Amino acid sequence: MSYPAMTAPTRHPMDPEPAPSTKARAVFALGLVALLTGAMVGGVIPATVALILARQVRRQAYAAGGYLLGAAWVRRGERLAWAGIVLALTALVVASIAGLLHLAGTPGGQDFDSDTD
């Protein structure tokens, strides 16, 4: 007895292949750089670029209709970028407080000799 051959459903020839987004990895890399340099306040620039690029990736992924991969890389990159911004803000606040404490510790006004009226 012969059975009919089972064939796998084929895709339409005009359907594109799902492709990874190259910008998604760039968002992750920039987010990582932002996290690593965030404490030195230099992480704000790569974090800003990562967030702008992530917005573009999301727009392109929506327009691609599901054929553009890399949403997980974008999410991770955005989280790292925001962490880098938080580190930079924390470093600025700590530096401001340290500067104010240093300023408060120094005597104010001119220091005259004891025999000056």
TIFIDO-577617 format. One record per atom (N, C-alpha, C): residue in one letter; atom name; x, y, z negated. Coordinates in steps of 0.05 Angstrom, whole numbers. Layout:
BEGIN
NODE  residu  atome    east   north      up
NODE       A     CA       X       Y       Z
...
//
This chain:
BEGIN
NODE  residu  atome    east   north      up
NODE       M      N      17     -23       0
NODE       M     CA       0       0       0
NODE       M      C      18      25       0
NODE       S      N      12      43      17
NODE       S     CA      29      67      18
NODE       S      C      14      91       7
NODE       Y      N      28     107      -8
NODE       Y     CA      16     130     -21
NODE       Y      C      23     155      -4
NODE       P      N       6     175      -4
NODE       P     CA      13     199      11
NODE       P      C      36     214      -3
NODE       A      N      53     224      13
NODE       A     CA      77     238       2
NODE       A      C      68     263     -13
NODE       M      N      78     266     -37
NODE       M     CA      72     290     -53
NODE       M      C      94     311     -47
NODE       T      N      85     334     -38
NODE       T     CA     104     355     -33
NODE       T      C     101     377     -53
NODE       A      N     123     389     -60
NODE       A     CA     121     412     -79
NODE       A      C     110     436     -64
NODE       P      N      94     452     -78
NODE       P     CA      83     475     -65
NODE       P      C     105     494     -57
NODE       T      N     104     504     -33
NODE       T     CA     125     521     -23
NODE       T      C     115     550     -26
NODE       R      N     135     567     -28
NODE       R     CA     129     596     -29
NODE       R      C     125     607      -1
NODE       H      N     111     628       0
NODE       H     CA     108     642      26
NODE       H      C     135     652      35
NODE       P      N     142     650      60
NODE       P     CA     168     659      70
NODE       P      C     173     688      66
NODE       M      N     153     704      63
NODE       M     CA     156     733      60
NODE       M      C     160     741      31
NODE       D      N     157     722      12
NODE       D     CA     161     729     -16
NODE       D      C     191     732     -21
NODE       P      N     198     753     -35
NODE       P     CA     227     757     -41
NODE       P      C     235     739     -64
NODE       E      N     261     733     -65
NODE       E     CA     272     718     -88
NODE       E      C     275     737    -112
NODE       P      N     269     727    -136
NODE       P     CA     274     744    -159
NODE       P      C     304     750    -161
NODE       A      N     310     775    -165
NODE       A     CA     338     783    -166
NODE       A      C     344     797    -193
NODE       P      N     368     793    -204
NODE       P     CA     375     807    -228
NODE       P      C     381     837    -222
NODE       S      N     373     854    -240
NODE       S     CA     378     882    -237
NODE       S      C     407     888    -246
NODE       T      N     422     902    -229
NODE       T     CA     449     909    -237
NODE       T      C     449     932    -257
NODE       K      N     429     948    -256
NODE       K     CA     427     970    -275
NODE       K      C     421     961    -303
NODE       A      N     408     937    -305
NODE       A     CA     401     927    -332
NODE       A      C     426     920    -347
NODE       R      N     446     909    -334
NODE       R     CA     471     903    -347
NODE       R      C     486     928    -354
NODE       A      N     484     948    -337
NODE       A     CA     497     974    -342
NODE       A      C     484     987    -367
NODE       V      N     458     985    -370
NODE       V     CA     445     995    -394
NODE       V      C     456     982    -419
NODE       F      N     459     956    -417
NODE       F     CA     470     941    -440
NODE       F      C     498     950    -446
NODE       A      N     515     952    -426
NODE       A     CA     543     960    -430
NODE       A      C     545     988    -441
NODE       L      N     529    1006    -431
NODE       L     CA     529    1034    -442
NODE       L      C     519    1034    -471
NODE       G      N     499    1018    -476
NODE       G     CA     489    1017    -504
NODE       G      C     510    1006    -523
NODE       L      N     525     986    -514
NODE       L     CA     546     975    -530
NODE       L      C     568     996    -535
NODE       V      N     575    1011    -515
NODE       V     CA     595    1032    -518
NODE       V      C     585    1053    -537
NODE       A      N     559    1060    -535
NODE       A     CA     547    1080    -553
NODE       A      C     548    1070    -582
NODE       L      N     543    1045    -586
NODE       L     CA     544    1034    -613
NODE       L      C     573    1035    -624
NODE       L      N     592    1027    -608
NODE       L     CA     620    1026    -617
NODE       L      C     632    1054    -622
NODE       T      N     623    1074    -607
NODE       T     CA     634    1101    -610
NODE       T      C     615    1120    -624
NODE       G      N     593    1109    -634
NODE       G     CA     573    1127    -646
NODE       G      C     582    1140    -671
NODE       A      N     598    1126    -687
NODE       A     CA     608    1137    -713
NODE       A      C     627    1161    -708
NODE       M      N     639    1162    -684
NODE       M     CA     657    1184    -678
NODE       M      C     643    1206    -662
NODE       V      N     617    1205    -661
NODE       V     CA     599    1225    -649
NODE       V      C     602    1223    -618
NODE       G      N     621    1209    -607
NODE       G     CA     624    1206    -578
NODE       G      C     603    1188    -566
NODE       G      N     588    1173    -582
NODE       G     CA     569    1154    -572
NODE       G      C     543    1167    -562
NODE       V      N     540    1192    -566
NODE       V     CA     515    1205    -557
NODE       V      C     514    1206    -527
NODE       I      N     536    1210    -514
NODE       I     CA     536    1213    -484
NODE       I      C     529    1186    -471
NODE       P      N     543    1164    -478
NODE       P     CA     535    1139    -465
NODE       P      C     507    1130    -473
NODE       A      N     499    1137    -498
NODE       A     CA     472    1129    -506
NODE       A      C     451    1144    -490
NODE       T      N     455    1169    -484
NODE       T     CA     437    1185    -468
NODE       T      C     435    1174    -440
NODE       V      N     458    1168    -429
NODE       V     CA     459    1156    -401
NODE       V      C     445    1129    -401
NODE       A      N     449    1113    -422
NODE       A     CA     436    1087    -423
NODE       A      C     406    1090    -424
NODE       L      N     396    1109    -440
NODE       L     CA     367    1112    -442
NODE       L      C     355    1123    -416
NODE       I      N     369    1140    -403
NODE       I     CA     359    1150    -377
NODE       I      C     359    1128    -356
NODE       L      N     380    1112    -356
NODE       L     CA     382    1090    -337
NODE       L      C     361    1068    -343
NODE       A      N     355    1064    -369
NODE       A     CA     335    1044    -376
NODE       A      C     308    1052    -366
NODE       R      N     302    1078    -367
NODE       R     CA     277    1088    -356
NODE       R      C     275    1082    -326
NODE       Q      N     297    1086    -311
NODE       Q     CA     297    1080    -283
NODE       Q      C     294    1051    -277
NODE       V      N     306    1034    -294
NODE       V     CA     304    1005    -290
NODE       V      C     275     996    -294
NODE       R      N     262    1007    -315
NODE       R     CA     234     999    -320
NODE       R      C     216    1008    -297
NODE       R      N     221    1032    -286
NODE       R     CA     206    1041    -263
NODE       R      C     210    1023    -239
NODE       Q      N     235    1015    -233
NODE       Q     CA     241     998    -211
NODE       Q      C     229     970    -215
NODE       A      N     230     960    -239
NODE       A     CA     219     933    -245
NODE       A      C     189     933    -241
NODE       Y      N     176     954    -248
NODE       Y     CA     147     956    -244
NODE       Y      C     141     957    -214
NODE       A      N     156     972    -199
NODE       A     CA     152     974    -170
NODE       A      C     158     948    -156
NODE       A      N     177     932    -167
NODE       A     CA     184     907    -155
NODE       A      C     163     885    -159
NODE       G      N     145     889    -177
NODE       G     CA     123     870    -181
NODE       G      C     132     844    -193
NODE       G      N     152     844    -211
NODE       G     CA     160     820    -224
NODE       G      C     184     806    -211
NODE       Y      N     194     816    -189
NODE       Y     CA     216     803    -175
NODE       Y      C     243     814    -183
NODE       L      N     243     833    -202
NODE       L     CA     268     844    -212
NODE       L      C     272     836    -241
NODE       L      N     293     821    -246
NODE       L     CA     298     809    -272
NODE       L      C     317     827    -289
NODE       G      N     317     823    -315
NODE       G     CA     335     837    -332
NODE       G      C     322     853    -354
NODE       A      N     297     848    -360
NODE       A     CA     283     864    -381
NODE       A      C     296     860    -408
NODE       A      N     306     836    -414
NODE       A     CA     319     830    -440
NODE       A      C     344     847    -443
NODE       W      N     360     849    -422
NODE       W     CA     384     865    -423
NODE       W      C     378     895    -428
NODE       V      N     356     904    -416
NODE       V     CA     348     932    -420
NODE       V      C     339     937    -448
NODE       R      N     323     918    -459
NODE       R     CA     314     921    -487
NODE       R      C     338     922    -506
NODE       R      N     357     904    -503
NODE       R     CA     381     903    -520
NODE       R      C     397     928    -517
NODE       G      N     400     938    -492
NODE       G     CA     416     962    -487
NODE       G      C     403     986    -500
NODE       E      N     376     988    -499
NODE       E     CA     362    1010    -511
NODE       E      C     366    1010    -541
NODE       R      N     364     986    -553
NODE       R     CA     367     985    -582
NODE       R      C     395     993    -590
NODE       L      N     415     984    -575
NODE       L     CA     443     991    -581
NODE       L      C     447    1021    -578
NODE       A      N     435    1033    -557
NODE       A     CA     438    1062    -552
NODE       A      C     425    1078    -575
NODE       W      N     402    1070    -584
NODE       W     CA     389    1084    -606
NODE       W      C     406    1080    -632
NODE       A      N     417    1057    -636
NODE       A     CA     435    1053    -659
NODE       A      C     459    1071    -657
NODE       G      N     470    1075    -633
NODE       G     CA     493    1093    -630
NODE       G      C     485    1122    -636
NODE       I      N     461    1130    -628
NODE       I     CA     452    1157    -634
NODE       I      C     448    1161    -664
NODE       V      N     437    1141    -677
NODE       V     CA     433    1142    -706
NODE       V      C     461    1144    -720
NODE       L      N     480    1128    -711
NODE       L     CA     507    1130    -723
NODE       L      C     519    1157    -719
NODE       A      N     516    1169    -695
NODE       A     CA     527    1196    -690
NODE       A      C     513    1216    -708
NODE       L      N     487    1215    -711
NODE       L     CA     473    1234    -729
NODE       L      C     482    1230    -758
NODE       T      N     485    1205    -766
NODE       T     CA     495    1200    -793
NODE       T      C     523    1211    -797
NODE       A      N     540    1208    -778
NODE       A     CA     567    1219    -780
NODE       A      C     566    1250    -782
NODE       L      N     548    1262    -766
NODE       L     CA     546    1292    -768
NODE       L      C     535    1301    -795
NODE       V      N     516    1286    -806
NODE       V     CA     506    1294    -833
NODE       V      C     527    1290    -854
NODE       V      N     542    1268    -853
NODE       V     CA     563    1263    -873
NODE       V      C     584    1285    -870
NODE       A      N     592    1292    -846
NODE       A     CA     612    1313    -842
NODE       A      C     602    1340    -852
NODE       S      N     577    1346    -848
NODE       S     CA     566    1371    -857
NODE       S      C     565    1372    -888
NODE       I      N     558    1350    -900
NODE       I     CA     557    1349    -929
NODE       I      C     586    1352    -940
NODE       A      N     605    1338    -928
NODE       A     CA     633    1340    -937
NODE       A      C     643    1368    -934
NODE       G      N     636    1381    -912
NODE       G     CA     645    1409    -907
NODE       G      C     633    1428    -928
NODE       L      N     607    1424    -934
NODE       L     CA     594    1441    -954
NODE       L      C     606    1437    -982
NODE       L      N     612    1412    -989
NODE       L     CA     624    1406   -1014
NODE       L      C     652    1418   -1016
NODE       H      N     667    1417    -994
NODE       H     CA     694    1429    -994
NODE       H      C     692    1459    -996
NODE       L      N     672    1471    -983
NODE       L     CA     668    1500    -984
NODE       L      C     660    1509   -1012
NODE       A      N     643    1492   -1025
NODE       A     CA     633    1499   -1052
NODE       A      C     656    1496   -1073
NODE       G      N     675    1479   -1067
NODE       G     CA     697    1475   -1086
NODE       G      C     718    1497   -1086
NODE       T      N     719    1512   -1065
NODE       T     CA     739    1534   -1063
NODE       T      C     728    1559   -1076
NODE       P      N     745    1573   -1091
NODE       P     CA     735    1598   -1103
NODE       P      C     728    1619   -1082
NODE       G      N     707    1634   -1088
NODE       G     CA     698    1654   -1069
NODE       G      C     711    1681   -1075
NODE       G      N     712    1698   -1056
NODE       G     CA     723    1726   -1059
NODE       G      C     753    1726   -1060
NODE       Q      N     763    1750   -1065
NODE       Q     CA     793    1753   -1066
NODE       Q      C     803    1747   -1094
NODE       D      N     826    1737   -1095
NODE       D     CA     839    1730   -1120
NODE       D      C     860    1752   -1127
NODE       F      N     852    1769   -1146
NODE       F     CA     870    1791   -1153
NODE       F      C     888    1783   -1177
NODE       D      N     910    1797   -1180
NODE       D     CA     927    1792   -1204
NODE       D      C     912    1800   -1229
NODE       S      N     922    1790   -1252
NODE       S     CA     909    1795   -1277
NODE       S      C     912    1824   -1286
NODE       D      N     931    1839   -1275
NODE       D     CA     935    1867   -1283
NODE       D      C     921    1887   -1265
NODE       T      N     904    1877   -1246
NODE       T     CA     890    1894   -1228
NODE       T      C     862    1899   -1239
NODE       D      N     853    1925   -1237
NODE       D     CA     826    1931   -1246
NODE       D      C     806    1926   -1225
//
